[in-house]
Amino acid sequence: MATSFRRALVTGASSGIGEATARLLAAEGYAVALLARSSERLGQVVEGLPGTGHHTLICDLCDSEQVERAFRELGEHWEGLDLLVNNAGLGYRARVAELDDGLLERLFRTNVLGLLHCSRLALPLLRQGDQPVVVNVSSVVGRRGIPGQVAYSASKAAVCSIGEGLRIEWAREGIAVCTLDPALTATGFFEAQPNPSDLPHPSLERASGPEMVASEILKLDRSPRPERYLRWKWRLLSAISVFAPRLSDRLLVRSLGDGWSAPLR
Ligand SMILES: NC(=O)c1ccc[n+]([C@@H]2O[C@H](COP(=O)([O-])OP(=O)(O)OC[C@H]3O[C@@H](n4cnc5c(N)ncnc54)[C@H](OP(=O)(O)O)[C@@H]3O)[C@@H](O)[C@H]2O)c1
């Protein structure tokens, strides 16, 4: 069982799921380090947090020097880290035929390389932590590729794969590694993602709020699990994909609409 005072680093804490997580953890008595690029936004979030001992780390995860500097800064404040939430991420809504090299690189640098870099640099601090936990925020589309978001879903598949390997690599160190697969969540994610040909966004009417995802992150810290899907329908779809990919394609196309069609051969 986790102690009540814990030190957590949340990446992508300036908005959406990361911000909601920082707020919830602070309300639960955690000291929170909030990492993102936007210093103004991070300043506003940290100002509104209850409790003490919070820090902001202004950092672009695409820049390895900035990431190293952020962890040096964190090490000056804390001798250990109990929870790392690798949440920062970027979407990319585009067909493969229209992918742009620069955007593709930014996507993978943020969603995959940034997460690996943070995990590696956090390790010495996690070793000094109390029942340390890592939560990697993937997505339901990390377990089932999706048209119009092939690059994004591939980056999230990489996050799922990292979780599978890392939880065994770090098992002997006593560090629990969890993968969280949120489904549609109402945040600024959809506005922030590049979408060069205006592919339709999903309706957020039935989306979860970021607070719900934050509460799942807290639950994982208290009771770690290897992987947690937040929508059973997607879990089923990804399981069907392994044994009956054609059926999975048909079910996905039916649920997406948007003019996609299942492969004819
Ligand atoms: N919303 C959904 O439907 C949904 C569903 C499944 C999974 N997810 C995943 O959930 C995570 C959080 O997304 P969200 O919905 O909360 O979106 P969001 O509101 O757009 O938040 C993204 C966060 O990541 C930070 N970020 C982006 N690029 C960064 C970079 N290069 N360096 C440092 N920080 C960076 C942003 O801060 P700055 O711009 O200030 O840097 C922001 O705080 C992402 O990994 C996303 O893939 C979202």
The ligand as an SDF file (V2000), in Angstrom:
LIG
                    3D

 48 52  0  0  0  0  0  0  0  0999 V2000
   -7.6770   12.9840  -25.3660 N   0  0  0  0  0  0  0  0  0  0  0  0
   -7.8630   11.7250  -25.7630 C   0  0  0  0  0  0  0  0  0  0  0  0
   -8.9320   11.3390  -26.3410 O   0  0  0  0  0  0  0  0  0  0  0  0
   -6.7850   10.6970  -25.5090 C   0  0  0  0  0  0  0  0  0  0  0  0
   -7.1260    9.3370  -25.6850 C   0  0  0  0  0  0  0  0  0  0  0  0
   -6.1520    8.3660  -25.4570 C   0  0  0  0  0  0  0  0  0  0  0  0
   -4.8800    8.7260  -25.0550 C   0  0  0  0  0  0  0  0  0  0  0  0
   -4.5650   10.0420  -24.8880 N   0  0  0  0  0  0  0  0  0  0  0  0
   -3.2020   10.3800  -24.4740 C   0  0  0  0  0  0  0  0  0  0  0  0
   -3.2610   11.0910  -23.2570 O   0  0  0  0  0  0  0  0  0  0  0  0
   -2.1030   11.9220  -23.1180 C   0  0  0  0  0  0  0  0  0  0  0  0
   -2.5270   13.3270  -22.7040 C   0  0  0  0  0  0  0  0  0  0  0  0
   -3.3120   13.8960  -23.7550 O   0  0  0  0  0  0  0  0  0  0  0  0
   -4.4780   14.9600  -23.4870 P   0  0  0  0  0  0  0  0  0  0  0  0
   -5.7060   14.3990  -24.0640 O   0  0  0  0  0  0  0  0  0  0  0  0
   -4.4650   15.4170  -22.0810 O   0  0  0  0  0  0  0  0  0  0  0  0
   -4.0040   16.1120  -24.5100 O   0  0  0  0  0  0  0  0  0  0  0  0
   -3.5510   17.6340  -24.2680 P   0  0  0  0  0  0  0  0  0  0  0  0
   -4.5600   18.3520  -23.4500 O   0  0  0  0  0  0  0  0  0  0  0  0
   -3.2150   18.1530  -25.6250 O   0  0  0  0  0  0  0  0  0  0  0  0
   -2.2300   17.4910  -23.3850 O   0  0  0  0  0  0  0  0  0  0  0  0
   -0.9810   17.1420  -23.9250 C   0  0  0  0  0  0  0  0  0  0  0  0
    0.1010   17.5450  -22.9430 C   0  0  0  0  0  0  0  0  0  0  0  0
    1.3670   17.1220  -23.4580 O   0  0  0  0  0  0  0  0  0  0  0  0
    2.2640   18.2400  -23.4240 C   0  0  0  0  0  0  0  0  0  0  0  0
    3.2280   18.1270  -24.5080 N   0  0  0  0  0  0  0  0  0  0  0  0
    2.9620   17.9750  -25.8440 C   0  0  0  0  0  0  0  0  0  0  0  0
    4.1200   17.9610  -26.5360 N   0  0  0  0  0  0  0  0  0  0  0  0
    5.1240   18.0940  -25.6120 C   0  0  0  0  0  0  0  0  0  0  0  0
    6.5340   18.1640  -25.7140 C   0  0  0  0  0  0  0  0  0  0  0  0
    7.1690   18.0920  -26.9020 N   0  0  0  0  0  0  0  0  0  0  0  0
    7.2600   18.3190  -24.5730 N   0  0  0  0  0  0  0  0  0  0  0  0
    6.6380   18.4160  -23.3760 C   0  0  0  0  0  0  0  0  0  0  0  0
    5.3040   18.3490  -23.2230 N   0  0  0  0  0  0  0  0  0  0  0  0
    4.5550   18.2000  -24.3260 C   0  0  0  0  0  0  0  0  0  0  0  0
    1.3720   19.4690  -23.5800 C   0  0  0  0  0  0  0  0  0  0  0  0
    1.9630   20.6120  -22.9600 O   0  0  0  0  0  0  0  0  0  0  0  0
    2.6990   21.8270  -23.7250 P   0  0  0  0  0  0  0  0  0  0  0  0
    1.9550   22.0670  -25.0010 O   0  0  0  0  0  0  0  0  0  0  0  0
    2.6430   22.9390  -22.7360 O   0  0  0  0  0  0  0  0  0  0  0  0
    4.0880   21.3270  -23.9330 O   0  0  0  0  0  0  0  0  0  0  0  0
    0.1670   19.0500  -22.7370 C   0  0  0  0  0  0  0  0  0  0  0  0
    0.3940   19.3250  -21.3750 O   0  0  0  0  0  0  0  0  0  0  0  0
   -1.3960   11.8650  -24.4770 C   0  0  0  0  0  0  0  0  0  0  0  0
   -0.2990   10.9640  -24.3880 O   0  0  0  0  0  0  0  0  0  0  0  0
   -2.4550   11.3060  -25.4200 C   0  0  0  0  0  0  0  0  0  0  0  0
   -1.8910   10.6150  -26.5070 O   0  0  0  0  0  0  0  0  0  0  0  0
   -5.5010   11.0260  -25.1100 C   0  0  0  0  0  0  0  0  0  0  0  0
  1  2  1  0
  2  3  2  0
  2  4  1  0
  4  5  1  0
  4 48  2  0
  5  6  2  0
  6  7  1  0
  7  8  2  0
  8  9  1  0
  8 48  1  0
  9 10  1  0
  9 46  1  0
 10 11  1  0
 11 12  1  0
 11 44  1  0
 12 13  1  0
 13 14  1  0
 14 15  2  0
 14 16  1  0
 14 17  1  0
 17 18  1  0
 18 19  2  0
 18 20  1  0
 18 21  1  0
 21 22  1  0
 22 23  1  0
 23 24  1  0
 23 42  1  0
 24 25  1  0
 25 26  1  0
 25 36  1  0
 26 27  1  0
 26 35  1  0
 27 28  2  0
 28 29  1  0
 29 30  1  0
 29 35  2  0
 30 31  1  0
 30 32  2  0
 32 33  1  0
 33 34  2  0
 34 35  1  0
 36 37  1  0
 36 42  1  0
 37 38  1  0
 38 39  2  0
 38 40  1  0
 38 41  1  0
 42 43  1  0
 44 45  1  0
 44 46  1  0
 46 47  1  0
M  CHG  2   8   1  16  -1
M  END
$$$$
